[in-house]
Amino acid sequence: MYTFILTFGFLMVIAAAMAIGYIIQQKTLAGSCGGLSSVGIDKECNCDSPCEKRQERERKAAIKENSIDVKNI
């Protein structure tokens, strides 16, 4: 029983350290394989247009991409 408690405590310390690392770095969690976009699927639902949050992200990405292109000229 002592070994189980010691192992569980060690794993909890490691998990807490990883969580604190993400909080300090202020990063969002992301998959390593790229998700559905890596296989050519743009959206996950049957709707005609992306949701408002995705449209906003795409708009910001387009603005950022355009500003990078202008700086490289």
N, CA, C and O atoms as a Maestro MAE file, in Angstrom:
{
 s_m_m2io_version
 :::
 2.0.0
}

f_m_ct {
 s_m_title
 :::
 protein
 m_atom[292] {
  # First column is atom index #
  i_m_mmod_type
  r_m_x_coord
  r_m_y_coord
  r_m_z_coord
  i_m_residue_number
  s_m_chain_name
  s_m_pdb_residue_name
  s_m_pdb_atom_name
  i_m_atomic_number
  :::
  1 25 0.829 -1.195 0.000 1 A "MET " " N  " 7
  2 3 0.000 0.000 0.000 1 A "MET " " CA " 6
  3 2 0.870 1.255 0.000 1 A "MET " " C  " 6
  4 15 0.535 2.257 -0.631 1 A "MET " " O  " 8
  5 25 1.978 1.186 0.708 2 A "TYR " " N  " 7
  6 3 2.889 2.330 0.769 2 A "TYR " " CA " 6
  7 2 3.431 2.664 -0.622 2 A "TYR " " C  " 6
  8 15 3.556 3.836 -0.977 2 A "TYR " " O  " 8
  9 25 3.749 1.641 -1.401 3 A "THR " " N  " 7
  10 3 4.272 1.847 -2.756 3 A "THR " " CA " 6
  11 2 3.228 2.534 -3.634 3 A "THR " " C  " 6
  12 15 3.560 3.435 -4.405 3 A "THR " " O  " 8
  13 25 1.972 2.112 -3.521 4 A "PHE " " N  " 7
  14 3 0.900 2.725 -4.297 4 A "PHE " " CA " 6
  15 2 0.754 4.203 -3.950 4 A "PHE " " C  " 6
  16 15 0.664 5.029 -4.858 4 A "PHE " " O  " 8
  17 25 0.729 4.554 -2.705 5 A "ILE " " N  " 7
  18 3 0.580 5.937 -2.272 5 A "ILE " " CA " 6
  19 2 1.773 6.765 -2.732 5 A "ILE " " C  " 6
  20 15 1.600 7.896 -3.188 5 A "ILE " " O  " 8
  21 25 2.962 6.227 -2.622 6 A "LEU " " N  " 7
  22 3 4.169 6.927 -3.051 6 A "LEU " " CA " 6
  23 2 4.146 7.164 -4.570 6 A "LEU " " C  " 6
  24 15 4.473 8.259 -5.028 6 A "LEU " " O  " 8
  25 25 3.768 6.162 -5.337 7 A "THR " " N  " 7
  26 3 3.691 6.288 -6.790 7 A "THR " " CA " 6
  27 2 2.618 7.294 -7.191 7 A "THR " " C  " 6
  28 15 2.847 8.141 -8.055 7 A "THR " " O  " 8
  29 25 1.453 7.200 -6.565 8 A "PHE " " N  " 7
  30 3 0.367 8.128 -6.868 8 A "PHE " " CA " 6
  31 2 0.782 9.565 -6.542 8 A "PHE " " C  " 6
  32 15 0.511 10.475 -7.325 8 A "PHE " " O  " 8
  33 25 1.424 9.775 -5.415 9 A "GLY " " N  " 7
  34 3 1.899 11.112 -5.044 9 A "GLY " " CA " 6
  35 2 2.916 11.641 -6.030 9 A "GLY " " C  " 6
  36 15 2.876 12.820 -6.381 9 A "GLY " " O  " 8
  37 25 3.829 10.798 -6.486 10 A "PHE " " N  " 7
  38 3 4.833 11.198 -7.467 10 A "PHE " " CA " 6
  39 2 4.172 11.619 -8.779 10 A "PHE " " C  " 6
  40 15 4.545 12.639 -9.360 10 A "PHE " " O  " 8
  41 25 3.196 10.843 -9.246 11 A "LEU " " N  " 7
  42 3 2.494 11.187 -10.478 11 A "LEU " " CA " 6
  43 2 1.715 12.494 -10.335 11 A "LEU " " C  " 6
  44 15 1.649 13.276 -11.283 11 A "LEU " " O  " 8
  45 25 1.137 12.735 -9.190 12 A "MET " " N  " 7
  46 3 0.407 13.984 -8.969 12 A "MET " " CA " 6
  47 2 1.357 15.182 -8.977 12 A "MET " " C  " 6
  48 15 1.007 16.246 -9.487 12 A "MET " " O  " 8
  49 25 2.543 15.019 -8.421 13 A "VAL " " N  " 7
  50 3 3.538 16.096 -8.436 13 A "VAL " " CA " 6
  51 2 3.959 16.398 -9.872 13 A "VAL " " C  " 6
  52 15 4.079 17.565 -10.245 13 A "VAL " " O  " 8
  53 25 4.181 15.373 -10.675 14 A "ILE " " N  " 7
  54 3 4.559 15.558 -12.078 14 A "ILE " " CA " 6
  55 2 3.430 16.253 -12.846 14 A "ILE " " C  " 6
  56 15 3.689 17.182 -13.613 14 A "ILE " " O  " 8
  57 25 2.197 15.819 -12.651 15 A "ALA " " N  " 7
  58 3 1.053 16.430 -13.340 15 A "ALA " " CA " 6
  59 2 0.899 17.893 -12.928 15 A "ALA " " C  " 6
  60 15 0.619 18.743 -13.774 15 A "ALA " " O  " 8
  61 25 1.074 18.195 -11.668 16 A "ALA " " N  " 7
  62 3 0.981 19.580 -11.200 16 A "ALA " " CA " 6
  63 2 2.094 20.432 -11.794 16 A "ALA " " C  " 6
  64 15 1.863 21.586 -12.156 16 A "ALA " " O  " 8
  65 25 3.286 19.882 -11.896 17 A "ALA " " N  " 7
  66 3 4.408 20.629 -12.487 17 A "ALA " " CA " 6
  67 2 4.139 20.939 -13.953 17 A "ALA " " C  " 6
  68 15 4.441 22.040 -14.413 17 A "ALA " " O  " 8
  69 25 3.579 19.991 -14.694 18 A "MET " " N  " 7
  70 3 3.252 20.243 -16.101 18 A "MET " " CA " 6
  71 2 2.154 21.297 -16.226 18 A "MET " " C  " 6
  72 15 2.216 22.156 -17.106 18 A "MET " " O  " 8
  73 25 1.155 21.237 -15.356 19 A "ALA " " N  " 7
  74 3 0.073 22.225 -15.393 19 A "ALA " " CA " 6
  75 2 0.609 23.617 -15.089 19 A "ALA " " C  " 6
  76 15 0.240 24.583 -15.756 19 A "ALA " " O  " 8
  77 25 1.457 23.724 -14.108 20 A "ILE " " N  " 7
  78 3 2.046 25.030 -13.758 20 A "ILE " " CA " 6
  79 2 2.892 25.548 -14.914 20 A "ILE " " C  " 6
  80 15 2.897 26.750 -15.180 20 A "ILE " " O  " 8
  81 25 3.607 24.663 -15.608 21 A "GLY " " N  " 7
  82 3 4.399 25.068 -16.761 21 A "GLY " " CA " 6
  83 2 3.542 25.663 -17.857 21 A "GLY " " C  " 6
  84 15 3.917 26.673 -18.453 21 A "GLY " " O  " 8
  85 25 2.396 25.057 -18.137 22 A "TYR " " N  " 7
  86 3 1.499 25.604 -19.155 22 A "TYR " " CA " 6
  87 2 0.903 26.929 -18.718 22 A "TYR " " C  " 6
  88 15 0.736 27.834 -19.536 22 A "TYR " " O  " 8
  89 25 0.583 27.053 -17.454 23 A "ILE " " N  " 7
  90 3 0.024 28.313 -16.951 23 A "ILE " " CA " 6
  91 2 1.056 29.428 -17.067 23 A "ILE " " C  " 6
  92 15 0.718 30.539 -17.474 23 A "ILE " " O  " 8
  93 25 2.280 29.154 -16.722 24 A "ILE " " N  " 7
  94 3 3.336 30.172 -16.773 24 A "ILE " " CA " 6
  95 2 3.634 30.567 -18.211 24 A "ILE " " C  " 6
  96 15 3.826 31.750 -18.494 24 A "ILE " " O  " 8
  97 25 3.677 29.600 -19.131 25 A "GLN " " N  " 7
  98 3 3.983 29.895 -20.525 25 A "GLN " " CA " 6
  99 2 2.809 30.516 -21.265 25 A "GLN " " C  " 6
  100 15 2.995 31.056 -22.356 25 A "GLN " " O  " 8
  101 25 1.624 30.457 -20.712 26 A "GLN " " N  " 7
  102 3 0.396 30.991 -21.288 26 A "GLN " " CA " 6
  103 2 0.150 30.443 -22.692 26 A "GLN " " C  " 6
  104 15 -0.214 31.187 -23.602 26 A "GLN " " O  " 8
  105 25 0.347 29.164 -22.855 27 A "LYS " " N  " 7
  106 3 0.086 28.503 -24.125 27 A "LYS " " CA " 6
  107 2 -1.235 27.754 -24.041 27 A "LYS " " C  " 6
  108 15 -1.702 27.404 -22.957 27 A "LYS " " O  " 8
  109 25 -1.826 27.517 -25.204 28 A "THR " " N  " 7
  110 3 -3.007 26.683 -25.246 28 A "THR " " CA " 6
  111 2 -2.584 25.268 -25.615 28 A "THR " " C  " 6
  112 15 -1.562 25.064 -26.271 28 A "THR " " O  " 8
  113 25 -3.362 24.313 -25.195 29 A "LEU " " N  " 7
  114 3 -3.064 22.940 -25.533 29 A "LEU " " CA " 6
  115 2 -3.324 22.714 -27.017 29 A "LEU " " C  " 6
  116 15 -4.324 23.194 -27.551 29 A "LEU " " O  " 8
  117 25 -2.444 21.997 -27.677 30 A "ALA " " N  " 7
  118 3 -2.594 21.709 -29.098 30 A "ALA " " CA " 6
  119 2 -2.161 20.279 -29.355 30 A "ALA " " C  " 6
  120 15 -1.247 19.764 -28.710 30 A "ALA " " O  " 8
  121 25 -2.823 19.652 -30.295 31 A "GLY " " N  " 7
  122 3 -2.461 18.289 -30.662 31 A "GLY " " CA " 6
  123 2 -1.162 18.265 -31.453 31 A "GLY " " C  " 6
  124 15 -0.788 19.253 -32.083 31 A "GLY " " O  " 8
  125 25 -0.498 17.158 -31.415 32 A "SER " " N  " 7
  126 3 0.781 17.051 -32.103 32 A "SER " " CA " 6
  127 2 0.636 16.692 -33.574 32 A "SER " " C  " 6
  128 15 1.572 16.894 -34.348 32 A "SER " " O  " 8
  129 25 -0.516 16.164 -33.977 33 A "CYS " " N  " 7
  130 3 -0.659 15.687 -35.349 33 A "CYS " " CA " 6
  131 2 -1.367 16.689 -36.251 33 A "CYS " " C  " 6
  132 15 -1.449 16.440 -37.453 33 A "CYS " " O  " 8
  133 25 -1.870 17.778 -35.758 34 A "GLY " " N  " 7
  134 3 -2.511 18.781 -36.595 34 A "GLY " " CA " 6
  135 2 -4.014 18.654 -36.702 34 A "GLY " " C  " 6
  136 15 -4.655 19.526 -37.289 34 A "GLY " " O  " 8
  137 25 -4.591 17.620 -36.167 35 A "GLY " " N  " 7
  138 3 -6.041 17.471 -36.165 35 A "GLY " " CA " 6
  139 2 -6.608 17.164 -37.542 35 A "GLY " " C  " 6
  140 15 -5.906 16.640 -38.407 35 A "GLY " " O  " 8
  141 25 -7.885 17.493 -37.743 36 A "LEU " " N  " 7
  142 3 -8.557 17.179 -38.992 36 A "LEU " " CA " 6
  143 2 -8.027 17.991 -40.168 36 A "LEU " " C  " 6
  144 15 -8.126 17.551 -41.313 36 A "LEU " " O  " 8
  145 25 -7.475 19.154 -39.907 37 A "SER " " N  " 7
  146 3 -6.959 19.969 -41.012 37 A "SER " " CA " 6
  147 2 -5.786 19.300 -41.713 37 A "SER " " C  " 6
  148 15 -5.509 19.608 -42.872 37 A "SER " " O  " 8
  149 25 -5.099 18.400 -41.043 38 A "SER " " N  " 7
  150 3 -3.974 17.702 -41.666 38 A "SER " " CA " 6
  151 2 -4.431 16.677 -42.699 38 A "SER " " C  " 6
  152 15 -3.632 16.243 -43.530 38 A "SER " " O  " 8
  153 25 -5.704 16.283 -42.659 39 A "VAL " " N  " 7
  154 3 -6.233 15.351 -43.657 39 A "VAL " " CA " 6
  155 2 -7.180 16.052 -44.626 39 A "VAL " " C  " 6
  156 15 -7.913 15.389 -45.360 39 A "VAL " " O  " 8
  157 25 -7.172 17.376 -44.636 40 A "GLY " " N  " 7
  158 3 -7.953 18.134 -45.605 40 A "GLY " " CA " 6
  159 2 -9.372 18.463 -45.207 40 A "GLY " " C  " 6
  160 15 -10.146 18.899 -46.059 40 A "GLY " " O  " 8
  161 25 -9.752 18.277 -43.957 41 A "ILE " " N  " 7
  162 3 -11.103 18.598 -43.504 41 A "ILE " " CA " 6
  163 2 -11.060 19.965 -42.835 41 A "ILE " " C  " 6
  164 15 -10.373 20.152 -41.831 41 A "ILE " " O  " 8
  165 25 -11.807 20.930 -43.406 42 A "ASP " " N  " 7
  166 3 -11.770 22.290 -42.887 42 A "ASP " " CA " 6
  167 2 -12.637 22.492 -41.662 42 A "ASP " " C  " 6
  168 15 -12.303 23.310 -40.804 42 A "ASP " " O  " 8
  169 25 -13.741 21.771 -41.556 43 A "LYS " " N  " 7
  170 3 -14.623 21.951 -40.410 43 A "LYS " " CA " 6
  171 2 -15.197 20.614 -39.988 43 A "LYS " " C  " 6
  172 15 -15.198 19.659 -40.763 43 A "LYS " " O  " 8
  173 25 -15.681 20.547 -38.768 44 A "GLU " " N  " 7
  174 3 -16.114 19.288 -38.182 44 A "GLU " " CA " 6
  175 2 -17.621 19.070 -38.240 44 A "GLU " " C  " 6
  176 15 -18.093 17.996 -37.866 44 A "GLU " " O  " 8
  177 25 -18.373 20.033 -38.687 45 A "CYS " " N  " 7
  178 3 -19.821 19.913 -38.646 45 A "CYS " " CA " 6
  179 2 -20.410 20.035 -40.048 45 A "CYS " " C  " 6
  180 15 -19.674 20.235 -41.014 45 A "CYS " " O  " 8
  181 25 -21.718 19.918 -40.162 46 A "ASN " " N  " 7
  182 3 -22.403 19.995 -41.447 46 A "ASN " " CA " 6
  183 2 -22.881 21.402 -41.771 46 A "ASN " " C  " 6
  184 15 -23.601 21.585 -42.753 46 A "ASN " " O  " 8
  185 25 -22.514 22.384 -40.995 47 A "CYS " " N  " 7
  186 3 -23.022 23.742 -41.197 47 A "CYS " " CA " 6
  187 2 -22.442 24.363 -42.469 47 A "CYS " " C  " 6
  188 15 -21.370 23.963 -42.923 47 A "CYS " " O  " 8
  189 25 -23.148 25.335 -43.039 48 A "ASP " " N  " 7
  190 3 -22.719 25.981 -44.279 48 A "ASP " " CA " 6
  191 2 -21.501 26.869 -44.096 48 A "ASP " " C  " 6
  192 15 -20.653 26.959 -44.983 48 A "ASP " " O  " 8
  193 25 -21.414 27.521 -42.950 49 A "SER " " N  " 7
  194 3 -20.278 28.408 -42.705 49 A "SER " " CA " 6
  195 2 -19.713 28.123 -41.314 49 A "SER " " C  " 6
  196 15 -20.425 27.627 -40.440 49 A "SER " " O  " 8
  197 25 -18.435 28.435 -41.111 50 A "PRO " " N  " 7
  198 3 -17.831 28.204 -39.794 50 A "PRO " " CA " 6
  199 2 -18.483 29.083 -38.724 50 A "PRO " " C  " 6
  200 15 -19.123 30.088 -39.035 50 A "PRO " " O  " 8
  201 25 -18.311 28.692 -37.471 51 A "CYS " " N  " 7
  202 3 -18.870 29.468 -36.364 51 A "CYS " " CA " 6
  203 2 -18.146 30.812 -36.251 51 A "CYS " " C  " 6
  204 15 -17.122 31.035 -36.896 51 A "CYS " " O  " 8
  205 25 -18.689 31.687 -35.434 52 A "GLU " " N  " 7
  206 3 -18.146 33.038 -35.308 52 A "GLU " " CA " 6
  207 2 -16.711 33.032 -34.789 52 A "GLU " " C  " 6
  208 15 -15.880 33.812 -35.254 52 A "GLU " " O  " 8
  209 25 -16.421 32.164 -33.837 53 A "LYS " " N  " 7
  210 3 -15.070 32.103 -33.286 53 A "LYS " " CA " 6
  211 2 -14.063 31.698 -34.355 53 A "LYS " " C  " 6
  212 15 -12.973 32.265 -34.427 53 A "LYS " " O  " 8
  213 25 -14.421 30.718 -35.186 54 A "ARG " " N  " 7
  214 3 -13.505 30.294 -36.243 54 A "ARG " " CA " 6
  215 2 -13.349 31.381 -37.296 54 A "ARG " " C  " 6
  216 15 -12.246 31.608 -37.792 54 A "ARG " " O  " 8
  217 25 -14.435 32.052 -37.639 55 A "GLN " " N  " 7
  218 3 -14.338 33.146 -38.608 55 A "GLN " " CA " 6
  219 2 -13.406 34.236 -38.090 55 A "GLN " " C  " 6
  220 15 -12.623 34.802 -38.853 55 A "GLN " " O  " 8
  221 25 -13.489 34.528 -36.805 56 A "GLU " " N  " 7
  222 3 -12.616 35.536 -36.205 56 A "GLU " " CA " 6
  223 2 -11.155 35.079 -36.249 56 A "GLU " " C  " 6
  224 15 -10.269 35.871 -36.570 56 A "GLU " " O  " 8
  225 25 -10.902 33.814 -35.930 57 A "ARG " " N  " 7
  226 3 -9.536 33.285 -35.995 57 A "ARG " " CA " 6
  227 2 -8.988 33.340 -37.409 57 A "ARG " " C  " 6
  228 15 -7.831 33.705 -37.615 57 A "ARG " " O  " 8
  229 25 -9.820 32.975 -38.396 58 A "GLU " " N  " 7
  230 3 -9.380 33.005 -39.793 58 A "GLU " " CA " 6
  231 2 -9.115 34.439 -40.246 58 A "GLU " " C  " 6
  232 15 -8.171 34.686 -40.996 58 A "GLU " " O  " 8
  233 25 -9.939 35.380 -39.797 59 A "ARG " " N  " 7
  234 3 -9.746 36.781 -40.164 59 A "ARG " " CA " 6
  235 2 -8.436 37.299 -39.581 59 A "ARG " " C  " 6
  236 15 -7.678 37.987 -40.265 59 A "ARG " " O  " 8
  237 25 -8.166 36.966 -38.308 60 A "LYS " " N  " 7
  238 3 -6.920 37.401 -37.687 60 A "LYS " " CA " 6
  239 2 -5.710 36.767 -38.361 60 A "LYS " " C  " 6
  240 15 -4.681 37.418 -38.541 60 A "LYS " " O  " 8
  241 25 -5.836 35.483 -38.736 61 A "ALA " " N  " 7
  242 3 -4.728 34.796 -39.405 61 A "ALA " " CA " 6
  243 2 -4.459 35.428 -40.766 61 A "ALA " " C  " 6
  244 15 -3.304 35.569 -41.168 61 A "ALA " " O  " 8
  245 25 -5.523 35.811 -41.480 62 A "ALA " " N  " 7
  246 3 -5.355 36.443 -42.792 62 A "ALA " " CA " 6
  247 2 -4.695 37.807 -42.645 62 A "ALA " " C  " 6
  248 15 -3.824 38.165 -43.436 62 A "ALA " " O  " 8
  249 25 -5.106 38.566 -41.638 63 A "ILE " " N  " 7
  250 3 -4.498 39.877 -41.399 63 A "ILE " " CA " 6
  251 2 -3.033 39.712 -41.038 63 A "ILE " " C  " 6
  252 15 -2.181 40.451 -41.533 63 A "ILE " " O  " 8
  253 25 -2.737 38.756 -40.184 64 A "LYS " " N  " 7
  254 3 -1.349 38.511 -39.781 64 A "LYS " " CA " 6
  255 2 -0.519 38.072 -40.986 64 A "LYS " " C  " 6
  256 15 0.611 38.528 -41.161 64 A "LYS " " O  " 8
  257 25 -1.070 37.198 -41.807 65 A "GLU " " N  " 7
  258 3 -0.357 36.716 -42.999 65 A "GLU " " CA " 6
  259 2 -0.101 37.871 -43.959 65 A "GLU " " C  " 6
  260 15 0.986 37.978 -44.528 65 A "GLU " " O  " 8
  261 25 -1.087 38.729 -44.141 66 A "ASN " " N  " 7
  262 3 -0.918 39.871 -45.046 66 A "ASN " " CA " 6
  263 2 0.104 40.851 -44.514 66 A "ASN " " C  " 6
  264 15 0.862 41.431 -45.291 66 A "ASN " " O  " 8
  265 25 0.143 41.048 -43.207 67 A "SER " " N  " 7
  266 3 1.117 41.982 -42.650 67 A "SER " " CA " 6
  267 2 2.528 41.433 -42.768 67 A "SER " " C  " 6
  268 15 3.477 42.201 -42.925 67 A "SER " " O  " 8
  269 25 2.681 40.115 -42.695 68 A "ILE " " N  " 7
  270 3 3.994 39.504 -42.876 68 A "ILE " " CA " 6
  271 2 4.444 39.649 -44.328 68 A "ILE " " C  " 6
  272 15 5.610 39.938 -44.596 68 A "ILE " " O  " 8
  273 25 3.506 39.445 -45.271 69 A "ASP " " N  " 7
  274 3 3.838 39.573 -46.684 69 A "ASP " " CA " 6
  275 2 4.274 40.987 -47.016 69 A "ASP " " C  " 6
  276 15 5.217 41.176 -47.783 69 A "ASP " " O  " 8
  277 25 3.604 41.987 -46.451 70 A "VAL " " N  " 7
  278 3 3.940 43.377 -46.705 70 A "VAL " " CA " 6
  279 2 5.319 43.710 -46.143 70 A "VAL " " C  " 6
  280 15 6.074 44.461 -46.761 70 A "VAL " " O  " 8
  281 25 5.647 43.166 -44.992 71 A "LYS " " N  " 7
  282 3 6.947 43.436 -44.375 71 A "LYS " " CA " 6
  283 2 8.072 42.810 -45.175 71 A "LYS " " C  " 6
  284 15 9.184 43.339 -45.172 71 A "LYS " " O  " 8
  285 25 7.826 41.698 -45.863 72 A "ASN " " N  " 7
  286 3 8.871 41.005 -46.611 72 A "ASN " " CA " 6
  287 2 9.153 41.653 -47.960 72 A "ASN " " C  " 6
  288 15 10.124 41.283 -48.621 72 A "ASN " " O  " 8
  289 25 8.345 42.595 -48.379 73 A "ILE " " N  " 7
  290 3 8.541 43.233 -49.694 73 A "ILE " " CA " 6
  291 2 9.604 44.276 -49.623 73 A "ILE " " C  " 6
  292 15 9.907 44.918 -50.629 73 A "ILE " " O  " 8
  :::
 }
 m_bond[291] {
  # First column is bond index #
  i_m_from
  i_m_to
  i_m_order
  :::
  1 1 2 1
  2 2 3 1
  3 3 4 2
  4 3 5 1
  5 5 6 1
  6 6 7 1
  7 7 8 2
  8 7 9 1
  9 9 10 1
  10 10 11 1
  11 11 12 2
  12 11 13 1
  13 13 14 1
  14 14 15 1
  15 15 16 2
  16 15 17 1
  17 17 18 1
  18 18 19 1
  19 19 20 2
  20 19 21 1
  21 21 22 1
  22 22 23 1
  23 23 24 2
  24 23 25 1
  25 25 26 1
  26 26 27 1
  27 27 28 2
  28 27 29 1
  29 29 30 1
  30 30 31 1
  31 31 32 2
  32 31 33 1
  33 33 34 1
  34 34 35 1
  35 35 36 2
  36 35 37 1
  37 37 38 1
  38 38 39 1
  39 39 40 2
  40 39 41 1
  41 41 42 1
  42 42 43 1
  43 43 44 2
  44 43 45 1
  45 45 46 1
  46 46 47 1
  47 47 48 2
  48 47 49 1
  49 49 50 1
  50 50 51 1
  51 51 52 2
  52 51 53 1
  53 53 54 1
  54 54 55 1
  55 55 56 2
  56 55 57 1
  57 57 58 1
  58 58 59 1
  59 59 60 2
  60 59 61 1
  61 61 62 1
  62 62 63 1
  63 63 64 2
  64 63 65 1
  65 65 66 1
  66 66 67 1
  67 67 68 2
  68 67 69 1
  69 69 70 1
  70 70 71 1
  71 71 72 2
  72 71 73 1
  73 73 74 1
  74 74 75 1
  75 75 76 2
  76 75 77 1
  77 77 78 1
  78 78 79 1
  79 79 80 2
  80 79 81 1
  81 81 82 1
  82 82 83 1
  83 83 84 2
  84 83 85 1
  85 85 86 1
  86 86 87 1
  87 87 88 2
  88 87 89 1
  89 89 90 1
  90 90 91 1
  91 91 92 2
  92 91 93 1
  93 93 94 1
  94 94 95 1
  95 95 96 2
  96 95 97 1
  97 97 98 1
  98 98 99 1
  99 99 100 2
  100 99 101 1
  101 101 102 1
  102 102 103 1
  103 103 104 2
  104 103 105 1
  105 105 106 1
  106 106 107 1
  107 107 108 2
  108 107 109 1
  109 109 110 1
  110 110 111 1
  111 111 112 2
  112 111 113 1
  113 113 114 1
  114 114 115 1
  115 115 116 2
  116 115 117 1
  117 117 118 1
  118 118 119 1
  119 119 120 2
  120 119 121 1
  121 121 122 1
  122 122 123 1
  123 123 124 2
  124 123 125 1
  125 125 126 1
  126 126 127 1
  127 127 128 2
  128 127 129 1
  129 129 130 1
  130 130 131 1
  131 131 132 2
  132 131 133 1
  133 133 134 1
  134 134 135 1
  135 135 136 2
  136 135 137 1
  137 137 138 1
  138 138 139 1
  139 139 140 2
  140 139 141 1
  141 141 142 1
  142 142 143 1
  143 143 144 2
  144 143 145 1
  145 145 146 1
  146 146 147 1
  147 147 148 2
  148 147 149 1
  149 149 150 1
  150 150 151 1
  151 151 152 2
  152 151 153 1
  153 153 154 1
  154 154 155 1
  155 155 156 2
  156 155 157 1
  157 157 158 1
  158 158 159 1
  159 159 160 2
  160 159 161 1
  161 161 162 1
  162 162 163 1
  163 163 164 2
  164 163 165 1
  165 165 166 1
  166 166 167 1
  167 167 168 2
  168 167 169 1
  169 169 170 1
  170 170 171 1
  171 171 172 2
  172 171 173 1
  173 173 174 1
  174 174 175 1
  175 175 176 2
  176 175 177 1
  177 177 178 1
  178 178 179 1
  179 179 180 2
  180 179 181 1
  181 181 182 1
  182 182 183 1
  183 183 184 2
  184 183 185 1
  185 185 186 1
  186 186 187 1
  187 187 188 2
  188 187 189 1
  189 189 190 1
  190 190 191 1
  191 191 192 2
  192 191 193 1
  193 193 194 1
  194 194 195 1
  195 195 196 2
  196 195 197 1
  197 197 198 1
  198 198 199 1
  199 199 200 2
  200 199 201 1
  201 201 202 1
  202 202 203 1
  203 203 204 2
  204 203 205 1
  205 205 206 1
  206 206 207 1
  207 207 208 2
  208 207 209 1
  209 209 210 1
  210 210 211 1
  211 211 212 2
  212 211 213 1
  213 213 214 1
  214 214 215 1
  215 215 216 2
  216 215 217 1
  217 217 218 1
  218 218 219 1
  219 219 220 2
  220 219 221 1
  221 221 222 1
  222 222 223 1
  223 223 224 2
  224 223 225 1
  225 225 226 1
  226 226 227 1
  227 227 228 2
  228 227 229 1
  229 229 230 1
  230 230 231 1
  231 231 232 2
  232 231 233 1
  233 233 234 1
  234 234 235 1
  235 235 236 2
  236 235 237 1
  237 237 238 1
  238 238 239 1
  239 239 240 2
  240 239 241 1
  241 241 242 1
  242 242 243 1
  243 243 244 2
  244 243 245 1
  245 245 246 1
  246 246 247 1
  247 247 248 2
  248 247 249 1
  249 249 250 1
  250 250 251 1
  251 251 252 2
  252 251 253 1
  253 253 254 1
  254 254 255 1
  255 255 256 2
  256 255 257 1
  257 257 258 1
  258 258 259 1
  259 259 260 2
  260 259 261 1
  261 261 262 1
  262 262 263 1
  263 263 264 2
  264 263 265 1
  265 265 266 1
  266 266 267 1
  267 267 268 2
  268 267 269 1
  269 269 270 1
  270 270 271 1
  271 271 272 2
  272 271 273 1
  273 273 274 1
  274 274 275 1
  275 275 276 2
  276 275 277 1
  277 277 278 1
  278 278 279 1
  279 279 280 2
  280 279 281 1
  281 281 282 1
  282 282 283 1
  283 283 284 2
  284 283 285 1
  285 285 286 1
  286 286 287 1
  287 287 288 2
  288 287 289 1
  289 289 290 1
  290 290 291 1
  291 291 292 2
  :::
 }
}
